[in-house]
Amino acid sequence: MPTAPQTTDELYEALQANQRRPYGRTRTVTAEELVDAAERFEETLPLVRALLELQEAYTYGSEPRKSPVAFARLLTLFDEQPDVFDENLRHLVFWRFKWVAAALRALPEIPLTSLRQWLTEMRERYEKAGLGLQPYYGQTYRLAAHVGEDEALAFELWAGRTRTRLSDCEACEIGERALYHLAAGDDERALGTWEPVLAGKESCQEEPARSIAHALLPLLRAGHTDRARELHLAGYRGCRRNPSMSGEVGRHLEFCALTGNEARGLELLAENRNLFDEVDSPLELLDFLTGVEVLLRRVEQLGHGELPAAGFPGRTWTVSGLRAEVHGRADDLAARFDARNGTTAHTERRSTRLDRAPLLEALELTLRTRHLDEVAPGAPVVAPAARTAPDLSEPLPELIARARALDERGHPDARACWTELRTRVTARGYTHPDDPAVGPLARLRADLLADEASRLGERDDFTGAAALYEEAAGLYDDAGTPAHAALARAHALLATAEIPPQTSAPAGSGTTPRGPADGADDTPAEVAALTAAHAAMVRLHAESPGLAPYQEARLLRLRATALGLRLQASGSDGHVAAVLDEIGLLHDFATRHDVTGQIAGALILRASTFALSGDLPAAVAETDALLDRLNAHGPAWHLPRALGLRARLRLGAQDAEGAHADLGEALRLAADWPADAVDTARLHGDLAEACLRLGRPDEALRHLTRSAELNLRRGDRFDAYCAYSNAATLSLDLGRVEDCIALLDSLLAEPDVAAGEPNDRLVAQLRLTRARALRAGEDLKAATAEFLALAAESAGWDDDPGSHAVIAAETAVLLAEADEFDRAREAADQALAAHARDPRHEALSNCLRELARLQARQQGADGLAGALAFLADAGRVADGARTAGYEAHGRSLDSALAYEYGRVHAYADAYEEALAALEKALALLGEPGPESDRAGEWAECVRFAAAMEGIYLERPAPALARLDAAVSRLTALGHTGETEPLTSLADRLRDEE
């Protein structure tokens, strides 16, 4: 706290500000400072309010040792100065007797007699104050359940009594009753009792998150796996990183361990590493550590005890080391509680959890399913075996010869050979064979560098690829193989030309960046670089005699590729002929020398060139011919790529069914080859697009996540995150909010994403989608915080003001939903300023109209001026869109604006103005036709106008005439579904006549 409050008003403002903070150290320390400040005032009331805030911070910050101390001071003030306490403060004092009882139970050093004495004092004070004793019996039951004695009697004494104003909330009591039945082994009755809480009908600050954590395993045992999965995602978000709900976090870790989701469990453990240090409640810590041990024990049983794990601060931990430490600490805590209570309840409950066998072998919890093999530091992700891997056990000379022979043919298995050779060569004690057929070590190292450079190029790391190709060329020269050196230099020339400009892709539009943005000023430079690279390759070709046919064909393909990339960058028809000429040279040479792989490569390049030039029929014809040749002559590994190319052409021709069939066949054939050799990740991505066009979003979601997984496996993290981002957006569109949030939480926790390494705008897009999902999930506080942070960051995006306009506009709407209209106005002004630089007509119009609606609805006539100001801004946006020739993808901006003027005036009880605005909206819409997609919007406008006229302006006759005419027209046009609201309103008006 920068400065202590100098007046009581400042103190109360500081207390309110602190109450908006999340529970934890920051809030607790501030609360302590505010108590110190309150003690300096002569009045007692400020100290009372500060102590109440301090006890709440201690209670929900999991510091039970301090909560009773704060309450003791409060109770002393209550006894000495009862007049200071109004009815609300008095209620809070009696309510918090229960908090103290819970705090004392959580401390094994507090004798059982002291706990019972406190309950006795609670009863006496309640009786003296004339308060019902149901809350007292509730605490008596909780103590009995904690100790493990006489639970049934205590439960009946509590559960059979009538609730009072001081009873725990309905949701909390439901949770306690369910836990009683669960402890008795009655899963069915426990789940039935929990149902109102699990269904969201009853809730409070801690519920349903607390009950969900305990209900997960009973749900699994009852066979409700889908519901358990859904509740895990929603419930975990409600308790993560919260010290006062650390026990519930432990239950979620246990759930992961018992459903084959150990990798996710370790991920969640890392997210909650703060709990090892921040939980000061021994009882919460025992519950948390037991869940942690269940997880770690399972990971260890699966043979992964060496994996790193997040644990107690001060050192690094492996799974095995942390499990041993957790085991000792948790056993000690259980023993201390049992010693205090004189029972063995806690040790037995802990043993039951630790001995529980997995309930499911595998339950897919999130869109990003991970396995323990994938979380080892630095370990490559192991792809599932879809084909028989080549046998690489032969002696070194034979393996080198095989790798080179396969590489000459472009065979995908060459890569596995180079990987095995890299392992052998880098091993300690490697001795290079003295064999003329193998050649010197310099040549083998050059081969390995060229292979590594090729992999980098596939991941768009052209800078790294160019450097490695140059290094390989030098080693080839040293080895006396100038032809190989020439080919490596040609590769380096192309890689250097492909190095992109360092710009960021925009965020906020709802689309995910696919790579560095290509601005208009960058295209000439890129075209010039590719032109120069091609010319240099032609000179290199002329200066390199002695090339083997496969090498010359490969160099010709590099030349054609350079010109093809130039055409792609420029889009110029003047560049088409040069590409086709180079492809012709490649095809003729490869045909003369029977270089089968390069014949196919030439045909692929030709089909792609026709597609780039816009000649889709020629591109399809070339692809069909290519597929015929591949089926007849091979090589077979080109078939998946060729089918993928034809599928993309079919997507361009709006033939989604044909594309879907091609891609399905491509994936079937791709299973015979390494995924990176046939770009299986792209096939899945393209198939996702085909599925979306065919109206199969769930299938599309599966292919998007599969594409992302494959990109991760080959180290292409940027494309993987893009695919995951698209999957998150799609899952949000499908209403799978918790799936979306869980996926994005997992991605944002990745170290490179957290550091903004893949691309700062991609990371911003992930966060923006998450913020939208939080809003859809009605976590408005978290959503607003994220939107505010993104709005502040995007304000500095001078290269992309349009994205800032969208983010600031959405932020304004969230602020308005929280009734913070002044801040909403500020955010809207930021959005408008950015929109002026980079228009986002539809997004701004939608948000401004929503802001007007919210202010009018919340404030009525008092908010009319502010609402009309928002609509005036929306009018200027619509004018700008009209001037720019922009056509909205959704509703017409003008008719939607007129409708909103009607709604805003209606909220302000200005019914004549509302009716006039709705008449204008109807005129702008025009009457619907047989195929009109505006029939629903028109019908709603008619309904609203008739309601204004017939109900609020008390002119039923014209309103009924309006409705009857609209119903007749809609029925005649076949839009019968839109007539129901109109006939319902007409019936109401006739009944009231």
N, C-alpha and C positions, 0 to 999 in steps of 0.2 A: 504494500500500500504506500504510494508516494508520499502523501501527507495525511496526518490524522485529521478526522473531521473536527471542525471547530464549533459547529452548532449541532443541535439535535436534528435539524432538517438534513444537514449533510450526513449525519450518522445514518438516518433512515434511508437516504438515497444509497449510501454505501452498502447497507444491509440488503436492499433490494437488488443492487447490482451483483452482490455476492451470491444471492439466491439463484441467479440465472446461470451461475457457473456450474459445471459438472462436479459431482462429488469427487474428492481427492485432496491431495496435499495442499494445492493452491487455495482451494476454498476453505480448508480447515485452518491454515495459517492466517488467512485474512480474517476469518471469524474470531480467532484468538486476539488479533490486533484490534478488532472492533470492540471486543469486550474490554480491553485495556482502555480504549478511548472512551467508552461509555462510563467507566468508573470515574472519570474526571468531571462528569456533570452532576449537579446537585440532585436532579430528579432521579427517581428510581426506575421509571418506566423505560428509558433507553437501555439501562442495564438488563432489565427483564427481557426485552426483545433481543438484545445481543446474546444473552445466555441461551435463549431458545434457539437462535440460529447456530450457536456453537454446539449445542447438544445434537442438533440435527446433522451437522457436519461430522461430528464424531460417530454418530450412529450409522450413517450411510457411507462414511469413509472407512468403516471397519476398524474403529478404534474403541472397543468396548471398555477398556480400562479407564478411559477419560470421560465417557458419557455419564456414569453415575456421579462423578465429581462435579460436573457442570450442573447436573440436576439437583445435587445437594445444595448448591448455592441458590438455585432457583427456589427450591422448597423452603429454604430459610427465609427468603424475601417474601414468599407467599404467606408463611406463618406470621412474620413480623409486620408486614404491611399489606394485609388482604385487600384494602381498598384500592390499591394500585391495579389490581387484576380485575378487568371487566369480565363479562360472561365468556367471551372468546378465549381470553388468556387463562381463565379458570379451567375451561374445558381442556386446553392444551396441557396444563399441569397434570390433571388427572389422567389424561391420555398417556402421558409419558411415563407414568408408573410402569406401564407395560414395556417400554423401551429399556428401562433399568433392569427389569426382571430378565429380559432377553440378554442384556449385556452381562449380567452376573452368571447366567447359565453358561455363557461362552468362555468363562475364565476358570480353568481347573484349580487355580489356587484359592478360589473363594469357597469356603466350607459349605457343605450342604445345609447345615443349620442356618447359615447366614442367608441363603436363598429362601429358606422357609420363613425366616424372620421377616424378610422383605415382603413376601406375599402376605404375611399376617398384618404388617403395617398397611399395605395396600387395601386389604379388606376392611380394616378398622377405619381408615380415612374415607373409603367409599361409603361405609355404613353411616358414619358421622355426617357426611354430606348428603345423605339420603339418596345415594346413587344405587342403581341395580348392580348385582354381583356377578352377572354373566361374564364380564371381562376378567374378574378375579378368577373364576372357575376355568376360564380359558387358559390363563397363565398356569394354574395348578395342573391342568392336563398337559400342557407343554413340558412342565418340569417332570411329570411322571413319564411321558414318552421319552424324554431325554435320558432319564435315569434307567428306564427299562423295567419299572415296577408299577403294578396297580394301574396300568393304562386303561383297561376296560372300565373300571369304576370311575376314574377321573374323566374319561370321555363321556360317559353317560351323564355325569353331574354337570358337565359343560354343555354338551350338544342338545340336551333336552330343555335348556332354559331359553327364555325369550330374550331376543337381542335388545340392546339398549343403545343410546347415542354414543356410548364409549366402547361399544363392541368393535372388534376389528371389522374392516370392510367385508362385504359379502364375498368378494373374490378370495381374500386371505382365509376366511373361515372355510370356504369350500375346499381350498387347498389343504388345510389342516385335516378336514374330515376325510378327504381322499387319501392322504398319507396314512391315516389310521387304518383304513381298509387295506391299503397296499402292504403295510407292515404285517397285517393279519393274513397275508397271502391271497387276498381276494382281488385279483386284477380287474375282473369284470365290474365289480361294484365300485372300485376306485375310479375306473375310467368313466363310469356312468356319473359318479359324483363330480368329477372334474369337468364334464362336458360343457357347462355354461361358461367356464373360464377358457377352456381350450377353443371354444367356438367364438370367443371374443365378446360374449354377451355381458360378462362381468370382468372388470379390470381395475387396476390401480397402479401405483407407481412401480410395484415389483411384479405384479401379475399382468398378463399370463406367463411372463418369462420364467418365474420361479416354478410354477406348476408344470410347464412344458418340460423343463429339465428332468423332472422326476417321472413324467408320464412317458418318456421316449421308450424305455425298455418294456413297460407293460404293453404299449401299443405294438411293439414288435412281437411280443409273445402272443398277442391276440391276432396276429396276422395283418395288422393295419400298417403295412410297410410304407405305402405312399403317404399316408398322413403323418407317420413318424418322420419321414424325410422332409415334408413341408414344414412341420413344426420345428424340426431341428434348425432349419435355415432361419426361420423367423425368430425362434426363441434365443438362439445363440446371439443374434444381433442385439437382443435386448439385455444381455448380461455381460458381454465381452468387456474385458479390461476394467470391470467394475469391482473394486475390492469387496464391497458389501454383498456381492453375488458371486464370489469366487467359488463357492461350493457348487453353484449351478454350472459354472464354466467346467469344473471337474466332471460333472455329469455328462456334459456334451463331449468331452474328451473320451470318456468311457464309452459313450454311444459310438463314436468313431472307431474305437478299438474293437468293438464287438460286431461291427458290420463290414469289416474288410476295408475300412477307410483309415488305416494307420497313417498313411502319408498326410492326409488332411488333418488328422489329429496332431501330428508334429507341427504342421503349419499353424494350427490354432494355438498350440502351446507357445510357439514363438510370438504370436500376436499378443499373448497374455503374459509375457515374461515379467511385466511389472508386478504381477500378483505375488511373485516370490518375495518381493521386497515390501510391498505396500499393505499386505493383509496382516493386521495386528490382532485379529480375532483368532484365538487358538481353535475354536470350534469350526469356523469357516475354513481355516487353514487345513484342518484335518480332513474335511470333506473334499477340498480342492486337491490336496496331496494324494488322497486315495484314488481319485479319478486320474491324476497324473500317473500314478503307479500302475493302474490297470493298463493304460496306454503303453507305457514304457515296457512293461512286462510282456505285452503282446508283441511289440516290435522286436524285443530281444528273443522271444521264442521263434520268431520268423527268421532269425539269423542276421539281424541288422543292429546288433548292439554297439557297433563301432560308429554308427551315424552320429552327427552332432545333434545336440538338443539344447533348447533354451532352458536355463535353470536359474539357480540362485546366483546373485551377482558376485563378482569378484574373481571368477575363473571361467574357463570354458569347460563344457561338459559333453561327454558322449552319452548315448542312451543308457549303456550299462552303468557308467559311473553315476549318472543322475538317479537311476533307479535305486541303486544301493543307498545313496544319500537320502532320497525321499522315503525309502522303506524304513530307515532308522528313525527319521524324524517323526513320521506318521505313527509308527508303532509306539514311540515314546508319548506322543500326544494322546493316543487312545488309552494307553496305560494310565496316564495321569487323570484323565476323566473317569476311568473306571475306579481308580483308587479314591477319588473324591466322592464318587457316587455309591461306592460299595457294591458294585455289580460288574458284570463282564460285557455289558451291552455293546459298548463302542468297539471293543476288540472283535466281538462276534460279527457285528454289522460290517466291519472293515473286511474281515476274512471272507464273508459271503460275497462281497463285491470283487475281491481279488481272485476268488476261485471260480467265478462265473465264466463259463465257456462262451465262445463267440456264438451269437444268435443267428447270424447270416454269414455266408462265405463272402458275399459281395453285395453291397447295396449302393447304387450310383446316387451319390448325394448331390453332386454339383455338375455343372456343364463342363468342368475341367477336372476330369478324373485323373488322379495321379497315383503312382505306385512307389513303394519304398525304393526301388531301384533308381528312381528318377530324382530322389532328393539328396543323393550322395554328392558332396561338394566336388565340382569339377568332373563328375562322371557323366559320360554321354547318356542320353536317354536311349534305352534299349527298345527298338521297335519289335513288335510281335513278329514271330517267324511266319512269313507268308510264303516262303519258298525255301528250297534246299540251298544252303550256303555252299559256295565252292570249297573243295578240300584244299587247304593251304599248308599241308604238312610236308610237302616235298622238300628236298635239300635246296639250299640257297641258290645255286646256279640254275637249277631247273625252274625255281619260282621266278627268278629275274627274267629268264627267257620267256616264261609264260606270260608274265605281266606285260612285257614289251610286245609280244605277239597280239595279245588281246587289245592293247592300247592302239596298235596300228589299225585294227579293224573298228575301233570305237566301241568295243564290246563293254557292256556295263560291269562285268565281273573284273575288269582291269582294276577298278577302284579298290575292291577288296584285297587284291594282290598287293597293290601299293601300300595299303594300310598295314598289312602284315609285314611287308618289307621295312616300312618305317619303324615298326616296333623292333624288328631284329637289328636294324642298323644302329638305332639309338641305344640299344642295350649295352650295359657295361661289358667290356671285354670283346666287343665285336671285332672280328678279323675278316677283312675282305678277301674273297677267294682270288687266287692267282690263276685266272682262267681267261684266255684271250676272248672267248665267246662272251664272257660277262663284261669285260672291259674294265677300265680303272674305276676307282671309288668316286672320282669326280663326276663321271657320267651317271652313276646310280644316284648320287645326291642331286644332280640336275633333274633326273627323272622325277624324284620325289618332290622337289620344289615345284616343278611344272604341274604335278598332280595337285599339290596344295594350292597353287595359284588358281587352278581351274575351280576348285571348291570355293575359294574366296570370290571369284567372279560370279558364281551362281548365287552367292549371297549379296551381290551388289557391292562388295567391298573392292571396288576397282582400283583404288589407290594401293591397297595391299597386294592385289593380284599383279598389277604392273611391276611393282618392286620385285616380287618373287620371280616373275618371268624374266626380268632383266638379270637377276642373280643367276637363274638357271642358264641363261644364254652364255654368261661368262664361264660357268663351269663346263658347259658343252664345248666351248672353245678350248678350255684347258684340256679336255678329254680328247680333243682332235676329231670332233664330230660337228663340222660347220653347218651341215644341213639341219641338224637338230637345233643348233644355235639360231639359225635364220628363222625357223618356225617359232621358237620361243620369243624372238624379237618382234615378229609379226603379232603374236598374241599381246605382247606388251604395248605395242602401238595402239591396238584396238582398246585395250583396257584403259589406257591413259585418256583416249578420246571419250570414253564413257564416264569419266569422273564427273559427277553432277555438280551444279552450282550449289553452294551451301545455303539453302533457304528452307524455311519451315513450311509445312503444309497447314492450311487453315483448319481451325476447329470451330465447333459450334453450329455447323450447318446440318448436323445429323449424319454426315458422311464421314468416313474414316480416311485419313491420308494414306495413299498407297506408296508414296515415296516422296523425295524432295520435290517441291513445287517447281514447275517449269514456267517461269514468267516470260512475258513477251520479249524482254530484253535479253534473256538467256539463250533463246532459240538460235539467233544468228551465230553466237559463239559456239554453240554445240554443233551446228551444221558445219561451221568452218573447221572445227576440230576433227570431225569425222571425214571431211573432204581431204584434209591434210594427212590424216592417218591412212586413207586409201591410197593417196599418191605415194606416200612413203612405202607402203606395202608393195605397190607396183614396182617401185625402184628396187626394193629389197629382193623381190622375185627375180628381176632381171639380173641382179648381181649375185644370185645364188645358184650356180650350176651344181649338178650332181644331186638334185633332190630326188628321192624315191617317189614313185607314183602316188603313194598314200600321202606323202608329205606335200607334194605339189598340189594335190587335190585339196588337202586341208588348208593350204595357203590361199588357194582360189576361193574357198568357202569363206575364209576370213575377209577377203576383199569384198565379196558379195554381201557379207554381213554388215560391213562398214557402210556400204551404200544403202543397204536396207534400213539401217538405223538412221541414216541421214534423211531418208524419205519419211520415216516415222516422225522425226523431229521437225521437219520443215512442212510436211503435208503438201509439198509442191508437185504438181503434175509434171513439171520439167525434170524431176529427178527419177521418174519411173523408168524411162527407157534405159538409163545407165545401169540401174539395178538389174533389169531383165537381160541386158547384154552380158553382165558379169555372171549371172546365173547360167546363161547359155554356155559361156566358156567352161564353167564348172561342170555342167551336165555333159557336154561333149567330151571333156577330158576324162571324167570319171567313167563314162560309157566305154571309151576307147580302151581304157586300162582296167576295166571291170572292177572299179572300186565301189562295191555295192552300197556301202553305207553313205558315201558321198553322192551317189545317184539319188538316193532317197532324200538326202539333205538338200540337194538342188531343187527337187520337186516341192519340198516343204517351203523353201524360200520363195519359189515362184508363186505358190498358192497364197502365201502371206503377202507378197507384193501386190497381187491382184486385189486382195482384201483391203490393203492400206490405200490403194488407189481408188477404191470405191466400186470396183468391178466385181460384185459378189457372184454373178453367174459364172464368170471365168474362174474365180477362186474355188467355187464348189466343184466345177468340172475338173480342175487341176487336182483337188483333194480326192475326188472319186478315182481319178487315174492313179494317184499315188497309192491309195488303199488297195487297188487292184494289183499294182506291182508288188507292194509289200506282202500281200497274201500269196502271191505267186513266187516271188524271189527273195523276200526278206530285205533287210534284216528284221526279225520279229520284234525287236525291242523298240522299233520306231512306230509300231502300230498304235500303242496308246496315245502317243503325241499326235499322230495323224488324225485319229478319231477325235481327240480333244480339239484339234484345229477345226475339223468339220462341224463339231458341236457348236463352237463359237460362231462360225459362219451361220449356222442354223438359228442361233439365238438372235443374230443380227437380222435375219430374215423373218423373225417372229415365229419360228417353228420350234417352240419349246418342247413339244413331244418328241420330235426327231432328235433334238439336242440331248434330251434326257436319255433316250435309247443309246445314242452314241457314247455318252459319258458312262453309262452303266456298263457297256461292253468294254470301254477303255479301262475302267477300274478292274473288271474281271481279268483282262489280259495283263494289266499292270502288276497283278499279284505274282506274276512269274519273274519279275525283275526288281532290283533294288528301287526303293521309293524315289530316291533323288535322281536316279537315272532316267526315269520316265515322268518326273514331276507330278507324282501322285497328289501332292498337296494342291496343285492348281486344278487338277481334275475334280477333286472334292469341292473346291471353291466354285468352279464353274457349274458343277452339278447343283450346288446350293442355289445359284441364280436360276437355273432351270426349274428347280422345285418351287421357288417363289413365284415364278411366272405361271406355273401350273396350279397355284393355290395350295401348295403342300408345305406350309411353313415349318411344321414340326420336323419333317424330313430334311428341309433346308438347314434347320438348326443343327441337326446331327452332322451334316456334311461340313458346315462351317467349323464346328469344334474339331472334327477330324482333320480338316485342312490345317487348323492352327497347331494341333498336336504334331503333325508331320513336319511342319515348318520348324517347330522347336527342335525336333529330333535332328534336323540337319543344320541347326545353328542359325537359322534365319529368324531371329527373334522379332525383328520389325514386322515382317509379314505375318508372323504368328500373332503378334499383339493386334495387328489390324483385323485379322480374321476373328479373333476373340472379341474385339470391340464390336464388330458387326454382329456377332452372335449375341452379345449383351443387348445391343439395340433391338434385335429381333425378339429376344426373349421378353424384353420390356413391352414391345408392341403386342406380344401374345398374352400379356397380362401375367407373365411368370416373374413377378417383381422380385421375389426372394432369390430365385435362380440368378437373375441379373445382378443383384447386389453381391451375392456370394462369389460369383465369377469375377466381378470387378474388384472386390476386396482381395481376392487371391492374386490378381494381376498387379494391383497397386502395391502389394507387399513385396513384390519381386525387387531385389536390390537395384537392378539397372533401371527399372521403371521409377522407383522411388527417387532415384538420382536424376531422372529426366533424360537418361542417355539415349533411348531409342529415337526420340524426337519429342521436343517439348510440347508441340501441339497435339501429338498423339496422346501423350499423357494427359493433357488438358481435356481431350475428347473423352478419355476413359473416366476422368473425374466428373465431367459434365453429364455423361450418361448415368453415372452413379447418383449424382444429385437429382436428376430427373426421376430415377427409380425410387430414391428416398421419398421424394414428394408423392409419387404414385402410391408408395407404401404408407403414406400419412405420417411419416417421421419428419414433420415440417421443421422442427428445430434443427435437426442435422442437415436437412436439405438447404435451409436458409443459410446456415453457416458456410456450407460448401459453395453455394452460389455467390455469396458475398466475397469469399476468397477468390473465386474464379473471376468475378467482375473486376476486382482490384488488380489481379494479374493481367487480365486481357486488356485493361486500359492502356497498357504499354505496348500493345501489338500494333505498332505503326504500319506494319505491312499487311495487317488484316483487321481493319476497324469493323468490318461487317460482322465478324464473329463476336467482337466485343458488343456490338449493338444487340445481337440475339441474346447473349448471356446477361447483359445489363437489363434487358427487357424482361426476361424470365425472373431475374432477381427482384425486379420491381413488383411483379405479380405476387411472388411469395411474401414480400414485405406487406403488401396490401392485404393478403389473406390473414396476416397477423395484426391487422388494424394499424400498421405503422405507415400511414399515408404520406406523411412528410418525407420519410426516407424513401418511400416508393416513388414520390415525385422526383426526388434527386436522382434515383437510379434511372427513371424514365428519361430524364433530361440527358443523362450520359448516353443512353441508348440512341436518342434522337440526334445527338451531336455526332456519334459514330456513323449512324445511318446516313447523315448528310454527306459523309466522305465515301461510303461504300454501301449503297442502298440494300436494305432487306425488307422490301415493301410489305410482303404478306406477314412475316413474323412480327414486325413492329405494329402493323395494324391490328393483328389478333390480340397482342398483349395490351395495347392501349385501350381497345374496346373492353377487354376483361378488367382492366384497372378501373375504368369508368363504372362498369357494372358493380364491382365490389364496393366502391366507395358509395354509390347510390344505395345499394342494398344495406350496407352497414350503417350509414348515417342519414338516410332518408333525405328530407328537404335540406338539412344542414350540410349535406355533402354534395348537393346538386352543382354548385359552382365548380368544385374540384373535378367532379365527374365530367361536366361539360368541357372543362379545359382539356381533359384527356381525349375526349371525342373530337375537339377542335384539332388537336395534334394528329389524331387518326385521319381526319379529313384532309389535312395537308399531305400526309403520307399517301393517301389515295389519289390526290391530285398529282403528286409526283409520279406515282405508278402509271397513271393515265398518260401523262406527258411522255414518259419513257416507253410507252407501248407495252408495259408489263401486263401479263395475264395471270391472274391468281390460279393456283392449282386447286384451291377449295372454293369457298363461297366468293361471290363478287365482293370486292372491297366496298363498293358504294352501297349496294343493297344491305350488306351486313352492317354497315355504319348506320344507315337509316333505321334498321331494326333496333340497333342498340340505343339510338336516340329515343325510340319509343319505350324501351325497357327502363332506361334511366329516368325518364320523366314519370313513368308509372310508379317507380319506387319513391319518387318525390311527391306523389299524389297530384301531379300535374297532368290530368287525364286527357284534356283537350290537346295539349301539346304532344302527348304520347300517341294519340290517335292520328294526328296529322303526320307524325314521323312514320307511322306504320303504313299510312296511305302512300307515302312517298316510296317506302320500301317495296310495296306491292307494284307500284308503277315501274320501278326499276327492274323488278324481277320479270314482269310480264306474265301473262297467263301460261300455264304449262301446256306442253303438247304431249302426244302419245308416248314419245321416247324421252321425255324430259327427265333429267336427273335432278331437277330443281323442284319437283312436285312436292316433296316433303317440306322443303324450306318455304315454298309458297303457301302450303296448307297451314303451317305453323304461324305464318304472318297473318293469314286470314283469321285463325283462331284467336290470336292475341288481340287483333283489332276488334273482333266481335266481343271479346271479353271487356275491353275498354268501353265499348259503345253500350253493350247491353247490361253489364253489371255495375261498372263504376260511374258511368254517365247516365245510367237508368234510361236508356233508349232501346228497349228490347226489339221493337218492330224492325228498324233498319239492321240491327245485328242479326236477327233471324233471317231476314232477306239475304244478307251477305252469306251466312252459313249455308242456307239451302241452295243458293246458286253455286257455291263452291263445291258442295257435295255432289250436285248434279253433274258439274263439269268433270270432277275427278272420277266419278263412277263411269261416265261416258268414255273417258280416256283409258279406263282400266286400272286406275290408281286407287283401288278399293282399300288398300291398307292404310292410306293416308286419311280416309274419311272418318275413322272411328272417333278421334278427339273432337272433330267438328260436330258429329251427330250427338256426342255426349254433352257438349256445351249447349247445343240447341235444345236437347231434352230438358236440361236444367233451366234454361230461360223460359221455356213453355210452362214448366212446373211452377215457376215463380210468378207467372202472369196472373 
